[in-house]
């Protein structure tokens, strides 16, 4: 099966996820900046963090499927698993915000990021296996240093939330990991250029 339907469905789900998250933001009762900061400030920050994470997955998913022509059933299910884990972000984001960064919601948010990363890794591995030993995606991913480092950020965030009285400090690790992925990765772009026919 060609990838166009999978990509269109994934784009639609991710757009809905972002829409749900923005609808969770509280409208301030007042009409000044003070009301916005005091009543919606934390919500805006948690929304921004989760928006960036959804954006990171969308960009990487988009780039990955530039190197895929056809998909089989396993890839379809792995993609659904990724979308499922990302669809939980509106819930874990809202819970973390409404609890004022209480320990359990911050831990659950970190677990949500962890399982999303694992789902993406499984999807990537299945595509590489489907493409065979000369997989262009394998060539593009290389050693996948970011993918190997990320779980340590999630684990550090989860442990910080569990061990430190102010669980909000744990969010710094989730932000740091997002910044790591926010820096553009040109590996897949290079492989796509190499594979395109020269006019």
N, C-alpha and C positions, 0 to 999 in steps of 0.2 A: 504494500500500500504506500502511496506517496505521502509525504509529510505535511502537505498543505492543510488537511483537515485537522490533524493533531496540533499544528501551530496555531490555526485560527481558534480552535477550542481553548487552547492554553491561554492565548492572548485575552479571550473573553473572560475566562475565569479570573485571571489576574486583575483585569480591569474591575470586575465585580468586587474582588477582595479590597481593592483600594477604595472603591465607592463605599463599601460597608464601613471601613475604618473611618472615613471622613464624616460619615453620618453619626458616628459615635461621639463626635466632639460636642461638648456642652456649649450652648450659646450663653454668653455672660448676661446677667440680669441688668447690669449697668450699661451705659453707653460711652464709657471712657476706657482709656488704655489700662488703668488700674484694674478694672473689672475683668478685662481680657486676661491680664497676667495672673490675677489671683484665682479666677474661676476656671480658666481654660489653659493656662500656661503649661502645666504638666501634661495635659492631654495633647497639646500641640507638639510637645517634645517627643512624647511616646509615639504619636502618629508619624512625625517626621522620621523617627528611627525605623519604624516598621515600613513606611513608604519606601525608604532607601533600600531596606532589605528586599522588598518585593521587586523594586526596580533592578537590583543586582541580579536577582534570579531571572527576571525577564530578559535582561541584556545577555546574560550568559546562555540562557536557553536559546535565544535568538541566534547567537553566534554558533552554538553547538549544532543547531539544525541546518546551518549553512553547509555543513560537511556531511549531511545525511540526505540520501536520495529516497530511500524506501525504509519502511519500518515494519517489523513483525509484531505479533501479539504481545510478547514479553515487554517490548519497548512501550507499547500502548499502556499496559498495566503499570509499568514503572513510572510513566509520565503521570498517570492518574494518582499514584501514591504520592508523587511530589506535589501535585496540585492539592491533594487532601491535606498534607502537612502545612502547606502555605495558607490554605483556607482557614486554619485554626488561628492564624495571626490576629485577625480582628478580635477574637475572643481573648486571647492571652494578652494582647495590647491593652484592651479595655480593662481587664481585670487588674493588670499591673498599675494602670493609671488610677482607677477608682479606689484601689487599696492604698494609694499614696506610697507605692513601692514597698509593700509588705514582703516579708521573706518568701512565703510560699508562691505568690504570683510571680515574683522575680525569678525564682527557681524554675517554675513552669514555663515562663517565657524563654529561658535559656534552654530548657529541654525541647521546646518547640523549634528553636533555631537549630539545635543539634539533630533532631530527626529530619528536618528539612534538608540539612546538609547531607545526611546519610542517604536520603531518598534521591537527591541529585547525583550523588556518587554512584548509586546503584544504576540509575538511568544511564549515566555516562559509560559505566562498565558494560552494560548490556548492548549499547550501541557499538562499542569497540569490539565486543565479541561477535556481534552480527556482521560487522564489516570485515572481519578476518584479520590475518596477520599484517596486512599492509594498510591498516586502518588510517585514514587521514586524520581522524579525531585523536587517535593514539599519538600520532606525530605532533599534533598541535598541543595536546595536553602536556606532553613531556613528563617531567618529574612531578608536576602538579604540587609545587611547594606551598602555594596558598591553601590548597585543599588539605594538605597534611598539617599545616599550622593551625588552621581554623578551630579544630576541636579543642585545642588547648585554651583558646580564648573562651570558648563556651564553658569548658570545665572550670576555668579560673573564675568566671562569672558566677557559676552555680555554687562553687565552694565558698566564694566571698559572701554570697547571699546567705549561705548556711552558717558561716562562722563569724561574720561581722555584724554588729548590732544594727548598723545602718545598711540595710540591704540595697539601697539605692546606689551604693558604691559599685556594686556588681555590674550595674548597667554600663559603667565605663568600659568594661571588657567587651560587651556586646557592641558598643560604639566603636571601639578600637578595631574590632574585627571587620565591621562594616567599612571603616575607612581603608583598611587593607584591601578589600575587594572593590572599593569605589575607584581606586586607581586603575585606569584602563589597562587591560591586558591585550597586547597586540599579537599574541601567538596564533590564535585562530585566524585573524585577519591575514597574517603572512601566509598561512597554509592555503587559505581560500584564494589569495592572489596567485600562489604558485600553481594551483590546480586549474585556474581559468585559462582558456585558450588565448594565445596572443593573436591579435588581429593583423 
